[in-house]
Amino acid sequence: MRTFLPLVLALIGCGPLIDREADEAEPLQFFSSSEQGLVTCAERQDTGYRSGAAFAITVVSADGKPAERDTANAYAVMQQAAANDGVSIAVVSGFRTMAEQQHLYGCYINCSCNSCNLAAQPGYSNHQSGHALDLNTSAPGVLNWLSAHGAAFGFSRTVPSEAWHWEWWGGGPGGGPCGSTADHCTSAEAAGCGQYGCGCVDHQCNGIFCPGTGCSAQHAADCGAFGAGCADGACAGGTAPGSGCTAKETLDCGSVGCGCVDHQCNGGVACAGTGCTWRETHDCAAFGVNCVDHQCAGGFGTGNGCTAKETTDCTAQGCGCVDHACSGGNACSGSGSTARNATDCGGLGCHSVDATCSGGSCPGSGCTGKQTTDCAAQGCGCVDEVCRGGWCEGTGCTARQALDCGNVDAGCSMGRCVTQTGTVVATPDAGAPMPAPDDGGLPVLPGDSGPTEVDPNVLPPAPVEAAPTRLELVRGGCSAAPGVWLLGLLLWARRRRAPSGWRGRAGPSRR
Ligand SMILES: [Zn+2]
C-alpha cells in the first residue's frame, strides 16, 4: 500500500510530489563506520537532471556517497548538530547518475530487481537533481531527530511513504566544509556574486563592490564582541586592522573627497572626522603620534596631525590646525605647532610658532598673531609666547633680538634696537622664521604591516585600553605599508574597469 501513496497523492492534485518523486524502499546500509561523518570536498562534475532537463552538477562525497556539493554542505552542518545531540545520521544514497536511475526504474517497471520498488522516471528523480538524500532513518533516534530539527537545517521529508527520503532546496544556517562562505552562501552563490565584483551574504550579493557590509549579522556580531567592525567577510576597523569599509564604500567616499572609516565617510578633504579607525589611532598614539586619514601624523610625528578638511576649516578662521584642533594663527589660542615642532625648534633654542621656529635664538618674536594682538591689548609686547615689555615685565625682546642690538651698541626694547636716548637705530634680524626641521618621513611603527585583511576565523585580541574619548573614533594600522598602496592601485584599476553605474552614489553613507 505504501508504495502507491505518492501516486495517489499526485493523482488527486498534490502536484509537488510529481517533481519530488517517489523512489525505492529504504536502501540497505552498507557503508563502513569509517565513512560515517565524513564529507569530502574533492569535486567532480557530472550531469544532473531536473524535470527531465540535463544540467551540470558538482558532486562531492558525503559519508562515502556521491552528493551534490551544496546539499552536502547543508547535510554536514545538520549531521554535526545531530552528533552534538548524540544522534548519528548517515547518508545511505545521495546523487544518482542517469544510468543508476534507469536501472532502478527498470527494476520497478519489470519487477525484476530492487524488490520491485517504486522508482521515479529517469530524469525526474531528485536524487538526480542533487537535492535528495536517503538517510539512515531506521537507526535509533534518527527519524525523531530529523522530524524535530531537519527543517531548521533546510531539510524536509517530501515522500510521505519514505521516511528516509529527505530533500534540501536551500535554507538552514549555511556553512559546511565544501567551499561555502562564512556568511551563509554556498560556494556557487559566492562565485556568482564574485563575477559581479561582489561578496555574498545570506544568499545575496553583498559587499566588496556591491552595497552592504559584506558581513552577515552574526559575523558582524562576532567581530563586534572584540570591538571590531566587519567588512567584506573579515573583521576590520574598530579594534581590528583595516579601515572597516568595503571596497565600494571606500570608492564612494573617495569620490566625494573623503576617506572611509567603519562604513562611514570620514576625514580627507571634505568629511568631518580624523579618517582613522580606533585601532589606527591607538597604534599611532603608542608612539606619541596622532592619526590622520589612516596614517600616523602630528604629535611627535611629522605633519600637522590634521585632515585636509580640518586644516581648511581652521585656516578659514584665521588659525592653523594641530592634531585635529584649530591652533595659533591670528585667531586661535595655542602655538599652532605640534609637539614635534616644539621639540625640534627647542633643540635650536627657539620656540615653535605656527609650525615655524621663532623667538629665542631664532628670528621672530616667538609669538603667534593672536598672542601678539592679545599682549598689545594690555600695552605689552609679546616674546616667546609671553607678554613682555611695555606695561609688562621685561624688555619685550627675544634673546636673539637683544644680541643683534648689542652688536650695534644699542639696547633692545619691544623688539627694536634703541640708543640710551631712545632713538631707534636698527631693527634686529627680521628674517623669515625658520621652518621647523622635518625629516620628511612618517614614523614606521614596528610590527605593524598596515591594514590587511583579517582571517575572519581569527578574531583580534580584545583591546586592553579604555575606549578613546574622542567622538570620531577613527584609526587603522599605519599606512605607508606597500600593501595599502597595492590595494589602492587594485581598487583604482577595478574602478576604471567597472561600468559607470558602479561608481555608486555620492555622499556619506551608512549601510
Ligand atoms: Zn530517496
Residues whose N, C-alpha, C, O or C-beta is under 5 A from the ligand:
A	BS01	ZN	D23 A132 D134 H165
